[in-house]
Structure formats: structure tokens, C-alpha cells
């Protein structure tokens, strides 16, 4: 299988460097983040007219790297159509298959309207939107995400850490595996300890919400290092694309982002090879 890697795995690298590093590591496809989440996100062209777009397209062609998805489209009332149109235009030009959407709108009706509008435009660009339930965002329920996706005509992304932290049921996946075309692979403890001193220090807070964010963004584990039932999840989703998403500050500081990506490829490949032949 062609293994992908998500930008959060080395989020400070500019997109052009990230693509080269991912290709050198052995990955065959990448996610790109033209819609930034934090100021420390590495630069990525925001559209086909943006600086470095031609350079990015050239590096993709040179390395043979494919673009799996474009992220992160934060669905809120403040989100402008021009923002997601720019991301869709970039994705279409680079051959992206999916657009990642996270639900940041606490108003259920407003969220559905935004998702429906994005989906209508995505169809015109040949891109499939995928909703990502996130443990610490308003859309944090996999069953609800599936219902929204069915009505809107899109799909759902399964990040294994968020799946575990939201208490989602494996039966949700088994009931409709085609609903989950992309799995973001990592590991973590079976349960998050809100009193974990390392995470509290990283978060700069003892608020469980902040601790949860710190784990997701900076302390994900390699597959097999934690307690998430990854084999069962992957067995239920034999046809899903797999994208490795494992940011880990201390490891990246010790190894550097390029070596970290190589470590992720070797570890994920070995882990998947140890499972059933389907993966």
C-alpha cells in the first residue's frame, strides 16, 4: 500500500521542504495545509496564484509524490467561501482527493449549512470533503459526523487518537466502512491522564481541555507504543488510505524533522506489515 503522512507530523516545515522530506523518508503521498491552524505552521501556498505554487507543483512532479488531502477547513460562521474555494482550487490543481473539515461551530444547524455549502463547491472541483471529529472541538462525536456526512454527501476521517478520546464505538466503523476513506495513524495511552505532569507543563495549564490539545499536537506515540486498538480499527477498514500523523516534540528536537519523518515511515511500515496481509 502507499503510505501517506499528514503535515502535523512535521508542521513547521514549509510545504516544499515537507514534500521533499516525506519523499526521502519513503512516503508516497502527503497532506498539505494551506489553511493554517497556528502561526507556527510552515508556509504552504493558499491557492494557485500564491507564491511558491509552481515550485510546490514542480517538487510533487519531481518526487512522484501524490497529494492525499488538503486541510484544515474550520467550519465556523466566520469561514468565508473564498477561503475554502482557494483551498479547493489548490487541491484540484495538485490532484488532491480529499478536503479535511473540522466542526468548530457550536450551532448544529449553522455547522450543517456550512458543510453543505463546502460540499457543493467541492463536487465542482472533484474533491471529496471528509469531516474529522476532534475530541476538543464542537464536532466531537463520530456518530453525529456520520449523520451529517450522509446528508451532505461527504465522508468522515478517522483519526485513531480522536476516535479513542471521544469514546467512539468500533461498531460505527463496522456498520459503514466506506464512510471512512482515510485513517490517520498514531497511538496513545488507552486513556488520557489529565494530571500528566509532562502534558500539563506542555499545555501551560492544568485545564483538561488544554492537556488534551497538548497531547494531540505534540505527544502522539508510534503505532504499537500505546493502548489504542489499532488492529481492530484497521481490520474494519481494509480499503482506507492510511496517513501517519505523529507529532512528538522531544523526538523531533532530538532527531530533526527530516529524520523524524524517516523514523515514522520505518515504524509505521513495520507495524502495518506485522498485521494482516490487507495492510
Secondary structure, 3 states (H helix, E strand, C coil): CCCEECHHHHCCCCHHHHHHHHHHHCCCEEEEECCCCCCCCCCCCCCCCCCCHHHHHHHHHHHCCEEEEEEEEEECCCCCHHHHHHHHHHHHHHCCCEEEEEECCCCHHHHHHHHHHHHHHHHHHCCEEEEECCCCCCCCCHHHHHHHHHHHCCEEEEEHHHHHHCCCCHHHHHHCHHHCCEEEECECCCCCCCCCHHHHHHHCCCCHHHHHHHHHHHECECCCCCCCCHHHHHHHCCCCEEEECCCEHHHHHHHCHHHHHHHHHHHHHHHHHCCCCCC
